[in-house]
Amino acid sequence: MASRTLDELALDLKQRRLAGDLPPALLVGAGASVEAGIGAMPELYKLAGVADFKQFSDFIANRTEAERFRFLMSFLQTLRPQDVSPGYRALAALCEEGFFDLILTTNLDPLLDDALAAARLWRKDYLLLVNGVLRGDRLIPLLRATLPRVKVIKLHGDLFHRFMAWTEAEMEQFIDDLNPHLSNALAGRDLLVVGHSLRDARIAQIATSILDASGVVWYTHPAQRSDALPPHDRVREVIGPTAAFEPMFATLAGKLDVVIAPEPGLVERSRGTSPVETEHPSLASEDPRAQTLDDLLAAVVGVGDHGGQAVATGALIAEPRGILCDLYPLGNVALGEKVPVRTRSGERWDVAVIRRLTESPFGPVLLEAPAGWSPCPVSVDASPVSVGDVMRVAVFAGERPGVSSGAVTGVEYDLRIEPVGDVEGLVSLHLALAPGSSGAPVVDASHRLRGFIVAGSQDLTHPESYMDPASRWHAALSREASPRKKRKRKS
């Protein structure tokens, strides 16, 4: 076993997303719910008028599913579901940003569901799978499907499905029925354990199966290591008060530059307008635009081909409609020339160049959108960005997009890029990018495109990448007259 810090966990998560590797599966236990305001078991014993777990098992075993639901309905949820705790809001934001995509939870409450809803993950973005309700043989095809991206498996059932495991026999049966399918589905994944002691041997078996399959288990706890995990060189332990559920996820979000959405309703109350008007303006539109990370990833394509791999990245934009990419890695392609593109779902097309700008060596270039391909396009915001603005970049790395986040560190930046020469008017970003980042879309917190990458750094220690801002080229690409002002060279 090896001791690790939250900084090291954050770096591991950042490196996975940068490379397009699978994030670790996340196992969440009762510690998360207790910290978020759900009563602990002693409080439940008091409610049932019993002294311990054995007596409670006898109490609950003799009740029907409907009786259990009525008895537990108020206990297993907060009085105000819209008041999502900071830790759960941070976890939902990390899921929305792509740091987690598979969550296993022993909790029966709806706290995670409420958090995902508050983070604007739509039903197309996440899938709730309830053990006992779901057929075990359907688990593997659902988990391996690209969409919905985020999957949540409730290992012990769910309050609102009125199907819950409470007794030892019920919990054993639930996990025994699922385990053969779950072990196959988790093959090749690592695991992060939060809020669970692993004292339940059936749940601990999930962690040991990861180790048996050559995976890594990260175990976190605010006070002590787990005796349930065997000594192993692929166990990473993060122990200490900051490893409790609530502070840990809020800290991780900060270290990973993830913006946590405000509590629901704050924007609407302050502006006096409806949620549709403030947060989701495109919901009423016949041409919906990208609003979530999943929308962005669906709109990202690999551009060009070298040895079966994309050489650059592009993204479908709304105005003017087409796939926006960088001219330089395409070798100064001509209008009408065909360029290969591929999506994360495996579709491949040769599409024509329909527009290009040549004032800069980076273009941009606009490719036609393939017929029948209909992701939500990314809206373009051509207003200037400011130092400190947090941006994220989606790079088609390998066979799937990876994502990086970081802040703007400089605007109107002049840079010498070899062999291109001096380039004016760039924006510098504090983030690292995988190879193939040329042309990658740079979006803000509202998923509006603010530019595209022309030079990417792979240095995680001192990352500095550069984008060509939409404020410089968007008007010309849209064929709207907008004379470019002469810039004064910076020393």
C-alpha positions in Angstrom: 0.0 0.0 0.0 1.2 3.5 -0.7 0.2 6.8 1.0 -1.0 9.5 -1.3 -2.3 13.1 -1.0 -5.3 14.9 -2.5 -2.8 16.7 -4.7 -1.6 13.4 -6.2 -5.2 12.2 -6.6 -6.1 15.4 -8.4 -3.1 15.1 -10.7 -4.0 11.5 -11.5 -7.5 12.6 -12.5 -6.2 15.4 -14.6 -3.8 13.2 -16.4 -6.5 10.6 -17.2 -8.8 13.2 -18.7 -6.0 14.9 -20.6 -5.0 11.5 -22.2 -8.6 10.4 -22.8 -8.1 7.5 -20.5 -11.0 6.1 -18.5 -11.6 7.7 -15.1 -11.7 5.5 -12.1 -15.0 4.0 -11.1 -16.3 5.8 -7.9 -17.7 3.8 -5.0 -19.6 6.0 -2.6 -20.9 4.8 0.8 -23.0 6.0 3.7 -20.4 8.5 4.8 -21.4 10.7 1.9 -25.1 10.8 2.9 -24.4 11.4 6.6 -22.2 14.4 5.8 -24.8 15.7 3.5 -27.5 15.7 6.1 -29.1 12.2 6.0 -29.4 10.7 9.5 -26.9 7.9 10.5 -28.1 4.4 11.4 -28.4 5.2 15.2 -31.0 7.8 14.3 -32.8 5.3 12.2 -32.8 2.8 15.1 -34.4 5.5 17.3 -37.1 6.1 14.7 -37.9 2.4 14.6 -37.7 2.1 18.4 -34.9 -0.5 18.3 -31.4 -0.8 19.8 -29.2 -2.2 17.1 -28.9 -3.4 13.5 -30.2 -6.9 14.3 -33.4 -5.6 15.8 -33.8 -3.1 13.0 -33.4 -6.0 10.5 -36.2 -7.9 12.2 -38.3 -4.7 12.2 -37.9 -3.9 8.5 -38.0 -7.5 7.3 -41.7 -7.8 8.2 -42.7 -4.8 6.2 -43.8 -4.6 2.6 -42.1 -2.5 0.0 -44.9 0.1 0.3 -44.6 0.2 4.1 -40.8 0.5 3.9 -41.2 3.4 1.5 -43.7 5.3 3.7 -41.5 4.7 6.8 -38.2 5.8 5.2 -39.4 8.5 2.8 -38.8 11.4 5.1 -35.6 9.9 6.7 -33.8 9.2 3.4 -34.1 12.7 1.9 -33.6 16.2 3.0 -36.5 18.5 3.6 -35.4 20.7 0.6 -34.1 18.5 -2.2 -33.1 21.6 -4.1 -30.5 22.5 -1.4 -27.8 20.2 -2.7 -24.8 20.0 -0.3 -21.4 21.5 -1.4 -19.8 18.1 -1.7 -22.6 16.7 -3.8 -22.6 19.8 -6.0 -18.9 19.4 -6.5 -19.2 15.7 -7.3 -21.9 16.5 -9.9 -19.7 19.2 -11.4 -16.8 16.7 -11.7 -19.1 14.3 -13.4 -20.3 17.0 -15.8 -16.6 17.9 -16.5 -15.8 14.3 -17.3 -13.6 13.4 -14.3 -16.1 10.6 -13.3 -18.4 8.6 -15.5 -19.3 5.5 -13.4 -20.6 5.8 -9.8 -21.4 2.8 -7.6 -23.3 3.7 -4.5 -24.7 1.8 -1.6 -26.9 4.7 -0.6 -30.7 4.5 -1.1 -31.3 8.2 -1.0 -31.8 10.6 -3.9 -28.9 13.1 -3.0 -26.8 12.1 -6.0 -29.8 12.2 -8.4 -30.7 15.7 -7.1 -27.1 16.9 -7.5 -26.9 15.7 -11.1 -30.2 17.4 -11.9 -28.9 20.6 -10.4 -25.7 20.4 -12.5 -27.9 20.3 -15.7 -27.0 16.8 -16.6 -30.0 15.8 -18.7 -31.4 12.3 -19.0 -29.4 11.9 -22.2 -26.3 12.6 -20.1 -26.7 10.1 -17.3 -28.3 6.8 -16.6 -29.6 5.6 -13.3 -29.3 1.8 -12.8 -31.0 0.3 -9.8 -29.8 -3.1 -8.7 -32.7 -5.5 -8.2 -34.8 -3.6 -10.7 -32.2 -3.9 -13.5 -31.7 -7.3 -15.1 -28.0 -8.3 -14.5 -27.4 -9.4 -18.1 -28.3 -5.9 -19.3 -25.5 -4.3 -17.2 -22.5 -4.8 -19.4 -24.1 -3.4 -22.7 -25.4 -0.4 -20.8 -22.1 0.3 -19.1 -20.1 -0.1 -22.3 -22.4 2.2 -24.3 -21.0 5.6 -25.1 -24.2 7.4 -24.3 -25.4 8.3 -21.7 -21.9 9.1 -20.6 -22.4 9.0 -16.8 -23.8 5.9 -15.2 -25.0 5.5 -11.6 -25.5 2.0 -10.1 -27.4 1.8 -6.9 -26.1 -1.4 -5.4 -28.7 -1.7 -2.6 -31.7 -0.4 -4.4 -33.4 2.9 -4.4 -36.0 4.7 -2.2 -38.2 5.9 -5.0 -38.1 2.6 -6.9 -39.5 1.1 -3.6 -36.9 -1.7 -3.8 -34.4 -1.6 -1.0 -32.0 -4.1 0.6 -31.9 -3.6 4.4 -31.3 -7.0 6.0 -28.0 -8.9 5.8 -29.8 -11.6 3.7 -31.2 -9.0 1.3 -27.9 -7.2 0.8 -26.1 -10.5 0.2 -28.7 -11.5 -2.4 -28.6 -8.1 -4.1 -24.8 -8.2 -4.5 -24.6 -11.9 -5.3 -27.1 -11.4 -8.2 -25.1 -8.5 -9.6 -21.5 -9.5 -8.9 -20.7 -11.8 -11.9 -21.9 -9.1 -14.3 -20.4 -6.2 -12.4 -16.9 -7.8 -12.3 -16.9 -8.2 -16.0 -18.1 -4.6 -16.5 -15.4 -3.2 -14.2 -12.6 -5.1 -16.0 -9.9 -2.6 -17.0 -11.1 0.1 -14.6 -9.5 1.5 -11.5 -11.6 2.4 -8.4 -11.9 5.3 -6.0 -13.6 4.6 -2.7 -15.1 7.5 -0.8 -17.3 7.4 2.3 -17.2 3.6 2.7 -15.2 1.6 5.2 -15.4 -1.6 3.0 -16.4 -3.5 6.2 -19.2 -5.2 4.2 -17.4 -8.2 2.7 -19.6 -8.1 -0.4 -18.7 -4.5 -1.2 -15.1 -5.1 -0.4 -15.1 -7.8 -3.0 -15.7 -5.1 -5.6 -12.4 -3.5 -4.6 -10.5 -6.8 -4.5 -11.8 -7.8 -8.0 -10.3 -4.6 -9.3 -7.0 -5.5 -7.8 -7.2 -9.1 -9.2 -7.7 -7.6 -12.6 -4.5 -5.5 -12.3 -6.4 -2.3 -11.5 -5.6 0.4 -8.9 -7.7 1.1 -5.9 -7.7 4.6 -4.3 -9.1 4.4 -0.8 -10.0 7.6 1.1 -11.1 8.0 4.7 -11.0 10.9 7.1 -9.5 8.9 10.0 -8.2 5.4 9.2 -7.2 2.9 6.6 -9.5 -0.1 5.8 -8.6 -3.4 7.3 -10.8 -5.0 4.6 -8.3 -4.3 1.9 -5.4 -6.8 1.6 -1.9 -5.4 1.5 -1.2 -4.6 -2.1 1.2 -2.4 -4.1 -1.7 -1.1 -6.2 -3.7 0.3 -3.3 -3.3 4.1 -2.9 -4.5 5.5 0.5 -5.5 9.1 1.1 -6.2 9.4 4.9 -7.0 12.6 6.8 -9.8 15.0 7.6 -9.8 16.5 4.1 -10.6 13.0 2.7 -14.1 13.2 4.1 -16.7 13.3 1.4 -17.9 16.9 1.6 -14.5 18.7 1.8 -12.8 16.2 -0.5 -14.9 16.8 -3.6 -15.0 20.5 -3.0 -11.2 20.5 -2.8 -10.8 18.3 -5.8 -13.0 20.6 -7.9 -10.8 23.5 -6.9 -7.6 21.8 -7.7 -9.0 20.7 -11.1 -10.3 24.2 -12.0 -13.9 22.9 -12.1 -16.5 25.6 -11.7 -19.3 24.5 -9.4 -22.7 25.7 -10.4 -24.5 28.0 -7.9 -27.4 26.7 -5.9 -30.5 26.3 -8.1 -32.7 29.3 -8.1 -30.1 31.9 -7.1 -29.7 33.3 -10.7 -33.5 33.3 -11.3 -34.3 35.1 -8.0 -31.6 37.7 -8.5 -32.7 38.5 -12.0 -36.4 38.1 -11.6 -36.7 35.9 -14.7 -37.5 32.3 -15.3 -34.8 29.5 -15.5 -35.5 29.1 -19.2 -34.7 32.7 -19.9 -31.5 32.8 -17.8 -29.9 29.4 -17.8 -31.3 27.6 -20.9 -32.0 30.2 -23.6 -31.7 27.6 -26.3 -34.4 25.3 -24.9 -37.0 27.3 -26.7 -35.0 27.4 -30.0 -35.6 25.1 -32.9 -31.8 24.8 -33.2 -30.6 23.8 -29.8 -27.0 24.6 -29.0 -24.4 22.7 -26.9 -25.1 23.4 -23.2 -23.2 20.5 -21.4 -19.8 18.8 -21.6 -21.5 15.9 -23.3 -23.0 18.2 -26.0 -19.5 19.5 -26.6 -17.8 16.1 -26.8 -20.5 14.9 -29.2 -19.7 17.9 -31.5 -15.9 17.3 -31.4 -14.2 15.4 -34.3 -10.8 14.2 -35.2 -9.5 15.9 -38.3 -7.1 14.5 -40.9 -5.4 11.1 -40.9 -1.9 9.8 -40.2 -1.4 6.1 -39.7 -5.1 5.7 -38.8 -5.0 8.5 -36.2 -6.4 12.0 -36.4 -3.8 14.8 -36.7 -5.9 17.6 -35.3 -9.3 18.5 -33.7 -12.4 20.2 -34.9 -15.8 21.0 -33.6 -19.3 21.6 -35.1 -20.2 25.3 -34.7 -23.6 26.9 -35.1 -22.7 30.1 -36.9 -21.6 29.8 -39.6 -22.6 26.1 -39.5 -19.8 23.7 -40.2 -16.8 22.0 -38.6 -14.2 24.6 -37.4 -10.6 23.6 -37.4 -7.0 24.9 -37.8 -5.6 25.5 -41.3 -2.0 24.8 -40.5 -2.0 21.0 -39.8 -4.1 20.5 -42.9 -1.4 21.8 -45.2 -3.1 24.8 -46.6 -6.0 22.8 -48.1 -8.0 24.5 -51.0 -11.7 25.2 -51.1 -13.6 22.1 -52.1 -10.8 19.8 -51.1 -11.9 16.7 -49.1 -10.7 16.2 -45.5 -11.2 13.1 -43.4 -13.1 13.5 -40.1 -14.2 11.0 -37.4 -16.4 11.1 -34.4 -16.0 9.5 -31.0 -18.8 7.1 -32.0 -16.7 5.8 -34.8 -18.4 7.5 -37.8 -15.9 8.6 -40.6 -16.5 10.9 -43.5 -14.5 12.8 -46.1 -15.9 16.4 -46.1 -15.2 19.4 -48.2 -13.6 22.7 -47.2 -16.3 25.3 -47.6 -14.6 28.4 -46.2 -11.1 29.4 -45.1 -9.2 32.4 -44.0 -5.6 32.9 -44.9 -4.6 36.1 -43.1 -3.2 33.9 -40.3 -1.3 30.6 -40.9 -3.9 29.0 -38.6 -6.9 30.0 -40.7 -9.4 29.0 -39.5 -11.0 26.5 -41.9 -14.6 25.6 -42.0 -15.6 22.1 -43.2 -19.0 21.0 -44.3 -21.1 19.2 -41.6 -21.7 15.6 -42.7 -25.3 14.8 -43.8 -27.2 12.9 -41.1 -24.8 13.9 -38.3 -26.7 16.0 -35.9 -25.1 16.8 -32.6 -25.9 20.1 -30.9 -23.6 22.7 -32.5 -21.4 24.9 -30.3 -22.5 28.6 -30.2 -19.7 31.1 -30.9 -19.1 34.1 -28.6 -16.8 36.5 -30.4 -16.5 39.0 -27.5 -13.0 39.4 -26.0 -12.0 37.1 -23.1 -10.4 38.4 -19.9 -7.5 37.3 -17.8 -8.8 34.8 -15.1 -11.7 33.5 -17.2 -11.8 29.7 -16.8 -11.9 27.8 -20.1 -12.0 24.2 -21.1 -10.6 22.5 -24.2 -11.8 19.2 -25.9 -9.0 17.4 -27.8 -9.6 14.4 -30.0 -6.8 12.3 -28.5 -6.5 8.8 -29.8 -10.0 7.4 -30.4 -11.9 9.7 -28.0 -11.9 13.3 -26.8 -10.0 14.3 -23.8 -10.7 17.5 -21.8 -8.5 20.1 -20.1 -9.4 23.1 -18.0 -7.5 26.2 -17.1 -7.6 30.0 -16.8 -6.8 32.7 -19.3 -3.4 34.2 -18.4 -2.9 36.7 -21.1 -4.7 38.4 -24.0 -3.5 40.1 -27.2 -0.4 38.0 -26.8 2.3 38.0 -29.5 4.3 34.7 -29.9 6.9 33.3 -32.1 5.9 29.8 -33.2 8.3 27.7 -35.2 8.3 27.2 -38.2 5.3 29.6 -38.6 7.1 32.8 -37.3 5.6 35.7 -35.3 1.9 35.4 -34.6 -0.1 38.3 -33.1 -3.3 38.6 -31.0 -3.3 35.2 -29.3 -4.7 34.3 -25.9 -2.5 32.3 -23.4 -4.1 29.6 -21.3 -2.8 27.9 -18.2 -3.5 24.3 -19.2 -1.9 21.3 -20.7 -3.1 19.5 -23.8 -2.7 16.1 -25.4 -1.1 15.7 -28.9 -3.6 16.5 -31.7 -4.8 19.7 -30.0 -4.5 22.0 -33.1 -7.9 23.4 -33.8 -9.4 22.1 -30.5 -12.4 24.2 -29.4 -11.9 26.4 -26.4 -15.2 27.0 -24.6 -16.3 29.0 -21.5 -18.4 28.0 -18.5 -21.6 28.4 -20.7 -20.1 26.1 -23.4 -19.8 28.9 -25.9 -16.8 28.8 -28.2 -14.3 31.5 -27.6 -11.5 30.4 -29.9 -9.5 27.4 -31.0 -6.0 26.0 -30.0 -3.0 26.8 -32.2 -0.2 25.8 -29.8 -0.6 23.3 -27.0 1.7 22.4 -24.1 2.0 18.8 -22.7 3.9 20.1 -19.7 1.7 19.4 -16.6 4.1 21.3 -14.3 4.2 24.6 -16.2 1.5 24.4 -18.8 1.0 27.2 -21.3 -1.1 26.8 -24.4 -2.4 29.4 -26.9 -5.7 30.0 -28.7 -6.7 32.1 -31.7 -9.7 34.0 -30.2 -13.0 34.2 -32.0 -12.9 37.9 -31.6 -10.2 38.0 -34.3 -11.7 35.8 -37.0 -15.4 35.1 -36.5 -16.8 38.1 -38.3 -14.6 37.4 -41.4 -15.5 33.7 -41.3 -19.2 34.7 -41.2 -18.6 37.0 -44.2 -19.6 40.1 -42.2 -17.4 43.1 -42.8 -15.2 43.7 -39.8 -11.9 45.4 -40.6 -9.0 44.2 -38.4 -7.3 46.9 -36.4 -3.5 47.1 -36.6 -1.9 45.8 -33.5 1.1 47.3 -31.9 3.9 44.8 -31.4 4.5 44.0 -27.7 8.0 43.8 -26.5 
